[in-house]
Amino acid sequence: MKRRELMMGAAVAAAGLLSLTNAWAAQTANAVDFLKAFTSQTQAAEGKFTQRILDKEGKPVEATANGVFMFERPGKFVWRIVKPYPQSIVSDGASLWIWDPDLNQVTVKKLSATVSTTPAAVLFGTGNIDAFFNLNNEQDKEGLHWVQAVPKEEDLTYSRIHIGFDAKGTIAAMRLEDHFGQTTELKLADVKTQAAFAPETFAFKIPEGADVLRDDN
């Protein structure tokens, strides 16, 4: 799978991981409840991420990526990789732009309604996660409580998603398993929630002189 496709998949899968309130954490007993609270109660957030992709043997496919993210339900997000290779993925809820400065290229896609059966539904869908995923609590590991989300309808990119919460009910990690045996691991930091962002946050202006590839019909 190409690097751009992996990065985009991780973006729609991890753009909105964030903290749940301690009050909710005190009332819930397992990771499934944490996940349901996240999808139904958190409307907007921003933070930093670290991302790495592993092969079937657990070896890194490429250098670890670092960057920042912002999201607002439903469907709006910015996923900006800063190092080692700059790249920005932006969605306004209808269209998706992938900006690769090294190639001076922008790819424009339609944010399809079929994201309901993909990791995107976990992060910035409408909150009815049970309609699209089978959810199961997993064994605690690495100091986190884990929940597994398996699409009820087959997703062409990911076969299953694992989401980890710390003891306070904060979403702290995500693992995305694809159909090729590769795993994308994500860790978040400095996450802040808020009610909404300025409208221009999720608008993208195509840089002058950039090559444009369109797949948004």
RODO-2510 file (C-alpha; in nm, 4 decimals, decimal comma):
residues 217
     n   res          X          Y          Z
     1     m     0,0000     0,0000     0,0000
     2     k     0,1333     0,3457    -0,0864
     3     r     0,2539     0,5849     0,1861
     4     r    -0,0124     0,8455     0,0990
     5     e    -0,2904     0,5868     0,1306
     6     l    -0,1611     0,4704     0,4686
     7     m    -0,1302     0,8270     0,5947
     8     m    -0,4818     0,9144     0,4765
     9     g    -0,6267     0,6018     0,6337
    10     a    -0,4621     0,6825     0,9637
    11     a    -0,5841     1,0400     0,9459
    12     v    -0,9512     0,9510     0,9115
    13     a    -0,9004     0,6895     1,1749
    14     a    -0,7271     0,9003     1,4316
    15     a    -0,7987     1,2650     1,3808
    16     g    -1,0251     1,2886     1,6872
    17     l    -0,8766     1,0801     1,9678
    18     l    -0,9111     1,2756     2,2908
    19     s    -0,9747     1,2948     2,6652
    20     l    -1,3051     1,2062     2,8259
    21     t    -1,4003     1,3825     3,1492
    22     n    -1,3041     1,2350     3,4857
    23     a    -1,6691     1,2515     3,5887
    24     w    -1,7664     1,0125     3,3107
    25     a    -1,4680     0,7894     3,3854
    26     a    -1,5874     0,7489     3,7421
    27     q    -1,9241     0,6230     3,6199
    28     t    -1,8088     0,3768     3,3553
    29     a    -1,6815     0,0245     3,4069
    30     n    -1,5155    -0,0682     3,0782
    31     a    -1,3534     0,0516     2,7558
    32     v    -1,6679    -0,0060     2,5474
    33     d    -1,8489     0,2508     2,7623
    34     f    -1,5569     0,4935     2,7257
    35     l    -1,5741     0,4593     2,3487
    36     k    -1,9502     0,5117     2,3361
    37     a    -1,9127     0,8246     2,5492
    38     f    -1,6408     0,9557     2,3207
    39     t    -1,8427     0,9130     2,0026
    40     s    -2,1589     1,0650     2,1501
    41     q    -2,0272     1,3456     2,3717
    42     t    -1,7050     1,4903     2,2268
    43     q    -1,7719     1,7376     1,9465
    44     a    -1,4328     1,9020     1,8804
    45     a    -1,0691     1,8666     1,9853
    46     e    -0,7055     1,9278     1,8945
    47     g    -0,3745     1,7753     1,9928
    48     k    -0,0465     1,6161     1,8834
    49     f     0,0161     1,2664     1,7504
    50     t     0,2923     1,0154     1,6919
    51     q     0,2353     0,7551     1,4221
    52     r     0,4246     0,4510     1,3039
    53     i     0,3439     0,1692     1,0619
    54     l     0,4573    -0,1893     1,1291
    55     d     0,4794    -0,4882     0,8927
    56     k     0,3595    -0,8436     0,9633
    57     e     0,6687    -0,9108     1,1758
    58     g     0,6212    -0,5941     1,3789
    59     k     0,9098    -0,4098     1,2129
    60     p     0,8724    -0,0398     1,1216
    61     v     0,7861     0,0171     0,7548
    62     e     0,9092     0,3769     0,7618
    63     a     1,0245     0,6496     0,9992
    64     t     0,7959     0,7500     1,2852
    65     a     0,5753     1,0473     1,1921
    66     n     0,4872     1,3373     1,4203
    67     g     0,2266     1,6069     1,3777
    68     v    -0,0873     1,7837     1,4975
    69     f    -0,4593     1,7319     1,4469
    70     m    -0,7911     1,9137     1,4882
    71     f    -1,1428     1,7838     1,4366
    72     e    -1,5063     1,8863     1,4636
    73     r    -1,8014     1,6540     1,4203
    74     p    -1,9356     1,5595     1,1776
    75     g    -1,6577     1,4995     0,9274
    76     k    -1,4338     1,8057     0,9625
    77     f    -1,0658     1,7585     1,0419
    78     v    -0,7059     1,8614     0,9854
    79     w    -0,4318     1,5979     1,0085
    80     r    -0,0938     1,7654     0,9571
    81     i     0,2283     1,5636     0,9527
    82     v     0,5262     1,7829     1,0413
    83     k     0,8119     1,5278     1,0426
    84     p     0,9761     1,3494     0,8699
    85     y     0,7797     1,4234     0,5482
    86     p     0,5380     1,7202     0,5606
    87     q     0,1850     1,6426     0,4505
    88     s    -0,1591     1,7891     0,5239
    89     i    -0,4959     1,6155     0,5018
    90     v    -0,7968     1,8449     0,5388
    91     s    -1,1724     1,7789     0,5280
    92     d    -1,4570     2,0312     0,5443
    93     g    -1,7150     1,7556     0,5867
    94     a    -1,7828     1,7241     0,2137
    95     s    -1,4441     1,7238     0,0376
    96     l    -1,1028     1,5869     0,1328
    97     w    -0,7736     1,7499     0,0295
    98     i    -0,4350     1,5749     0,0510
    99     w    -0,1469     1,8217     0,0145
   100     d     0,2026     1,6829    -0,0474
   101     p     0,4545     1,9725    -0,0540
   102     d     0,7437     1,7501    -0,1683
   103     l     0,5503     1,6574    -0,4832
   104     n     0,3786     1,9986    -0,5083
   105     q     0,0569     1,7981    -0,5509
   106     v    -0,2974     1,8165    -0,4170
   107     t    -0,5398     1,5239    -0,4388
   108     v    -0,9082     1,6109    -0,4017
   109     k    -1,1565     1,3429    -0,2958
   110     k    -1,5218     1,3322    -0,1964
   111     l    -1,5806     1,2460     0,1664
   112     s    -1,8018     0,9502     0,0915
   113     a    -2,1084     0,8587     0,2945
   114     t    -1,9609     0,5070     0,3186
   115     v    -1,7291     0,6230     0,5990
   116     s    -1,9950     0,4919     0,8356
   117     t    -1,8326     0,1496     0,8062
   118     t    -1,4729     0,2739     0,8424
   119     p    -1,2601     0,4041     1,1325
   120     a    -1,3848     0,7536     1,0465
   121     a    -1,7179     0,6636     1,2091
   122     v    -1,5375     0,6055     1,5385
   123     l    -1,3800     0,9486     1,5351
   124     f    -1,6253     1,1967     1,3899
   125     g    -1,9416     1,0114     1,2964
   126     t    -2,2889     1,0772     1,4350
   127     g    -2,2364     0,8744     1,7523
   128     n    -2,4441     0,5671     1,6669
   129     i    -2,1372     0,3449     1,6721
   130     d    -2,3280     0,0242     1,7551
   131     a    -2,4987     0,0419     1,4174
   132     f    -2,1704     0,0004     1,2317
   133     f    -1,9302    -0,1877     1,4608
   134     n    -1,9252    -0,4916     1,6842
   135     l    -1,7592    -0,3785     2,0097
   136     n    -1,5793    -0,5996     2,2620
   137     n    -1,3660    -0,5293     2,5663
   138     e    -1,0136    -0,6691     2,5409
   139     q    -0,7531    -0,7653     2,7988
   140     d    -0,5716    -0,4760     2,9637
   141     k    -0,2148    -0,4274     2,8442
   142     e     0,0530    -0,1606     2,8454
   143     g    -0,1324     0,0053     3,1321
   144     l    -0,4402     0,0704     2,9160
   145     h    -0,7972    -0,0640     2,8904
   146     w    -0,8678    -0,1746     2,5322
   147     v    -1,1792    -0,2105     2,3189
   148     q    -1,1935    -0,3827     1,9801
   149     a    -1,4173    -0,2436     1,7036
   150     v    -1,4876    -0,4691     1,4040
   151     p    -1,6873    -0,3274     1,1085
   152     k    -2,0220    -0,5018     1,0575
   153     e    -1,9736    -0,4412     0,6850
   154     e    -1,6312    -0,5159     0,5373
   155     d    -1,4008    -0,2148     0,5157
   156     l    -1,1546    -0,2234     0,2255
   157     t    -0,8721    -0,0739     0,4334
   158     y    -0,8961    -0,1927     0,7941
   159     s    -1,0132    -0,5281     0,9295
   160     r    -1,0291    -0,4231     1,2946
   161     i    -0,9506    -0,1315     1,5252
   162     h    -0,8157    -0,1415     1,8816
   163     i    -0,8594     0,1661     2,1029
   164     g    -0,6852     0,2088     2,4391
   165     f    -0,7951     0,4153     2,7423
   166     d    -0,5952     0,4998     3,0521
   167     a    -0,7236     0,4571     3,4085
   168     k    -0,8889     0,8014     3,4024
   169     g    -1,0898     0,7233     3,0896
   170     t    -0,8661     0,9156     2,8508
   171     i    -0,8261     0,7725     2,5004
   172     a    -0,4516     0,7274     2,4716
   173     a    -0,3747     0,4963     2,1780
   174     m    -0,5114     0,3261     1,8688
   175     r    -0,4027     0,0304     1,6577
   176     l    -0,5411    -0,0169     1,3055
   177     e    -0,4994    -0,3589     1,1429
   178     d    -0,5262    -0,3686     0,7644
   179     h    -0,5889    -0,6596     0,5266
   180     f    -0,2195    -0,6809     0,4329
   181     g    -0,0971    -0,7679     0,7812
   182     q     0,0291    -0,4177     0,8567
   183     t    -0,0578    -0,2267     1,1732
   184     t    -0,0745     0,1510     1,2176
   185     e    -0,0033     0,2579     1,5758
   186     l    -0,1051     0,6018     1,7040
   187     k    -0,0321     0,7804     2,0313
   188     l    -0,1731     1,1211     2,1284
   189     a    -0,0552     1,4037     2,3529
   190     d    -0,1552     1,7546     2,4669
   191     v    -0,5179     1,6935     2,3709
   192     k    -0,7647     1,9760     2,4312
   193     t    -1,1391     1,9678     2,3775
   194     q    -1,3502     2,2667     2,2785
   195     a    -1,6986     2,3493     2,1550
   196     a    -1,6082     2,4475     1,7987
   197     f    -1,3420     2,5896     1,5670
   198     a    -1,3547     2,8940     1,3415
   199     p    -1,5124     2,8022     1,0024
   200     e    -1,1894     2,8715     0,8120
   201     t    -1,0032     2,6080     1,0163
   202     f    -1,1232     2,3321     0,7835
   203     a    -1,1074     2,5260     0,4562
   204     f    -0,8244     2,4430     0,2159
   205     k    -0,6869     2,6731    -0,0506
   206     i    -0,4975     2,4938    -0,3279
   207     p    -0,1449     2,6422    -0,3503
   208     e    -0,0718     2,8328    -0,6697
   209     g     0,1128     2,6194    -0,9233
   210     a     0,0348     2,2870    -0,7531
   211     d    -0,0643     1,9830    -0,9589
   212     v    -0,4247     1,8859    -0,8841
   213     l    -0,5590     1,5314    -0,9054
   214     r    -0,9383     1,5105    -0,8717
   215     d    -1,1442     1,2120    -0,7620
   216     d    -1,4454     1,3963    -0,6219
   217     n    -1,7184     1,3334    -0,8800
***
